[in-house]
Amino acid sequence: MALFRALGVEGCFLLRFTPSLAALTPIAFLQRLRKTFPHWRMISVGADWRFGRQRKGDVALLRRFGARFGLRVEVIPPVRYRGEPISSTRIREALRRGAVRSAAAMLGRPFVLTGRVIRGAGVGRRLGFPTANLRVEEGGLLGEGVYAVRVQWGRATARPAVMNVGRRPTVAPPGSPPVVEIHVPGFRGRLYGRRLEVEVIRRLRSERRFPNSESLRRQIERDCQTAWRLLTIRRRDFQTGKKIALQGRSDGL
């Protein structure tokens, strides 16, 4: 919705995909739209759009309906990435693999997580890397691993950070649920209850078990420095959180 607003879209009507909506025949679905929008004059859809019960409605049926009611039908050809049409399925699969640069190329922007900061177990703080634990639905789309990200809250400037998505096998009991936790180098304030926006820039590595907490701590240090290099942050600024340069490199970040 925020992206629509930024593009100048003046309004948005959301249809909840309920059992009753799914049961509508293609014609009944179009008639409901026409009743909802009596001044409906044009519809723009993808070439492979399907609608109505059992996905029986297609562009050909939509054109016949449009001709009957004076509705102009605009069919948009697919946008391709690496030779194949871009789809929500391809984007979700890329995110599950941790291929966030491919997902960003298809989205036209970095993938963004949003969520509220909740209390965690305090393990990161004991290791010297305090983390903000997020309650997010989108977190389930991302494959487990460590990511270089940019984080923003309120009107604050976006800051570079490192995010872990996974089950923390070194410090958490077996079978623990996956978590999304973010370390913002140089930040010393409190984020509990705040809503964060997290731009996922690059996957750094997979999640793995370390022999002890010290080995994990050293790896987190390396992750922070790798994120710093990817986000073109000067070393001292990444450590202190001061004078942060936010531009990414020009290699598809």
C-alpha positions in Angstrom: 0.0 0.0 0.0 2.9 2.4 0.8 4.4 1.6 -2.6 1.1 2.3 -4.3 0.8 5.6 -2.5 4.3 6.6 -3.5 3.5 5.9 -7.1 0.5 8.2 -7.0 -2.3 5.5 -6.8 -5.3 7.3 -5.3 -7.1 4.4 -3.9 -7.0 0.6 -3.5 -9.9 -1.9 -3.0 -8.9 -5.2 -1.4 -10.8 -8.4 -2.0 -10.3 -11.0 0.7 -10.0 -14.5 -0.7 -12.8 -16.1 1.2 -14.5 -19.5 0.4 -17.5 -17.5 -0.9 -15.3 -15.4 -3.2 -13.5 -18.5 -4.4 -16.9 -20.2 -5.3 -18.0 -17.4 -7.7 -18.1 -18.3 -11.3 -16.0 -16.1 -13.6 -19.1 -14.1 -14.8 -20.4 -13.7 -11.3 -17.0 -12.4 -10.2 -17.0 -9.8 -13.0 -20.5 -8.8 -12.2 -19.6 -8.3 -8.6 -16.8 -6.0 -9.6 -19.1 -4.1 -11.9 -21.6 -3.7 -9.2 -19.0 -2.5 -6.8 -17.6 0.0 -9.3 -20.6 1.2 -11.3 -18.3 3.7 -13.3 -15.8 1.0 -14.2 -14.4 1.8 -17.6 -11.0 0.0 -17.9 -9.2 -3.0 -16.5 -5.5 -3.8 -16.9 -4.4 -7.4 -16.4 -1.6 -9.8 -17.1 -1.8 -12.0 -20.1 -2.1 -15.2 -18.0 -4.6 -13.8 -15.5 -7.2 -16.3 -14.3 -10.3 -15.7 -12.2 -13.4 -17.3 -11.0 -14.1 -20.8 -9.7 -11.5 -23.3 -10.7 -9.7 -20.5 -12.5 -11.9 -20.9 -15.5 -12.0 -17.2 -16.4 -9.3 -16.0 -18.8 -8.5 -12.9 -20.9 -10.7 -14.1 -23.8 -13.8 -14.2 -21.5 -12.8 -10.9 -20.0 -12.7 -9.3 -23.5 -16.2 -10.6 -24.3 -17.5 -9.2 -21.0 -15.8 -5.9 -21.7 -17.3 -5.7 -25.2 -20.8 -6.2 -23.7 -20.5 -3.5 -21.1 -18.2 -1.0 -22.7 -15.2 -2.0 -20.6 -11.8 -1.4 -22.1 -9.4 -4.4 -21.5 -5.7 -3.7 -21.4 -3.5 -6.9 -21.4 0.1 -6.4 -20.2 2.7 -8.8 -21.6 4.9 -10.6 -19.0 8.1 -8.9 -17.8 11.0 -11.4 -18.0 14.0 -12.1 -15.8 16.7 -14.4 -17.2 14.4 -15.4 -20.0 11.4 -16.4 -17.8 8.3 -14.4 -16.8 8.5 -12.8 -13.4 5.8 -14.1 -11.0 5.2 -14.1 -7.3 6.0 -17.8 -7.2 9.5 -17.2 -8.7 10.1 -14.4 -6.2 9.0 -16.5 -3.2 11.2 -19.4 -4.4 14.2 -17.0 -4.7 13.6 -15.7 -1.2 13.4 -19.3 0.2 16.7 -20.1 -1.4 18.2 -16.9 0.1 18.7 -15.5 -3.5 17.8 -12.0 -2.4 19.5 -10.3 -5.2 17.5 -12.3 -7.8 14.4 -11.4 -5.8 15.3 -7.7 -5.8 15.9 -7.8 -9.6 12.4 -9.2 -10.1 10.7 -6.9 -7.6 12.5 -3.8 -8.9 13.6 -3.1 -5.2 15.1 -4.9 -2.3 12.8 -7.3 -0.4 11.5 -5.6 2.8 10.5 -7.2 6.1 8.4 -5.2 8.5 7.5 -6.0 12.1 7.5 -5.1 15.8 10.4 -5.6 18.1 9.7 -8.1 20.8 11.8 -9.3 23.8 14.2 -12.1 23.1 16.3 -14.3 25.3 19.2 -11.8 25.6 21.8 -14.2 24.1 23.1 -11.6 21.6 23.7 -9.1 24.3 25.7 -11.6 26.3 27.8 -12.2 23.3 28.4 -8.5 22.8 26.0 -8.1 19.9 22.6 -7.0 21.2 19.8 -7.9 18.8 16.3 -6.7 18.1 13.9 -9.7 17.7 11.2 -9.1 15.2 7.7 -10.5 15.0 7.1 -10.7 11.2 5.0 -12.8 8.9 7.3 -12.1 5.9 10.2 -13.8 7.8 8.9 -17.2 6.8 9.6 -16.3 3.1 13.3 -16.0 3.7 15.6 -19.0 3.8 17.5 -19.5 7.0 20.8 -17.6 7.1 22.7 -14.4 7.9 22.0 -11.3 5.8 23.4 -7.8 5.3 20.4 -5.4 5.7 19.4 -1.8 6.1 17.1 -1.0 9.0 14.8 2.0 9.5 12.3 3.0 12.2 10.2 6.1 12.6 11.8 9.0 10.9 15.3 7.8 11.6 17.8 7.4 8.8 18.3 3.9 7.5 21.2 2.1 9.2 23.3 -0.9 8.1 22.8 -4.0 10.1 23.2 -7.8 10.2 20.1 -10.1 10.4 19.9 -13.7 11.3 16.9 -15.8 10.2 16.9 -19.2 11.8 16.9 -21.5 14.9 20.3 -20.4 16.5 21.6 -24.0 16.8 24.7 -22.9 18.8 22.7 -21.3 21.7 19.1 -22.5 21.4 17.7 -25.9 22.4 17.0 -28.4 19.5 13.5 -27.9 18.1 13.4 -24.2 18.9 11.2 -22.1 16.6 12.9 -19.9 14.0 13.5 -16.3 14.9 14.3 -13.1 13.0 16.9 -11.1 14.9 18.8 -7.9 13.9 22.1 -6.4 15.2 22.5 -2.7 14.5 26.2 -1.8 15.1 26.7 1.3 17.1 23.1 1.6 18.3 22.7 1.8 22.1 19.0 2.8 22.4 15.9 0.7 23.1 13.7 -0.6 20.2 11.1 -2.7 22.1 7.7 -2.1 20.6 9.0 -0.2 17.6 8.0 -1.1 14.0 11.1 -1.7 11.9 11.5 -1.8 8.1 14.3 -4.0 7.0 15.7 -3.9 3.4 17.3 -7.3 2.8 20.4 -6.6 0.6 22.6 -9.7 0.5 22.8 -13.2 2.0 26.1 -13.6 3.7 26.1 -17.3 4.7 24.0 -20.2 5.9 23.2 -20.7 9.5 25.3 -23.4 11.2 26.2 -24.7 14.6 29.5 -23.5 16.2 31.5 -25.5 18.8 31.2 -22.8 21.4 30.0 -19.3 22.1 33.4 -17.7 21.4 33.5 -19.2 17.9 30.1 -17.8 17.3 31.1 -14.4 18.6 34.1 -14.3 16.2 31.9 -15.3 13.3 29.4 -12.5 14.1 32.3 -10.0 14.0 33.3 -11.3 10.6 29.7 -11.0 9.4 29.6 -7.4 10.5 32.7 -6.6 8.6 31.4 -8.4 5.5 28.2 -6.4 5.7 30.2 -3.2 6.1 32.2 -3.9 2.9 29.0 -4.7 0.9 27.3 -1.6 2.1 30.4 0.6 1.5 30.4 1.7 5.2 33.7 2.9 6.5 35.0 0.6 9.3 35.0 3.1 12.1 31.5 4.4 11.1 30.1 0.9 11.0 31.4 0.3 14.6 30.2 3.6 16.0 27.1 4.2 14.0 28.2 7.7 13.1 28.3 9.4 9.7 26.9 6.3 7.9 27.1 6.3 4.1 24.0 4.6 2.8 24.7 4.1 -0.8 25.2 0.5 -2.1 27.7 -0.6 -4.6 26.7 -0.5 -8.3 26.8 -4.2 -8.8 23.1 -5.0 -8.4 22.7 -4.6 -4.6 
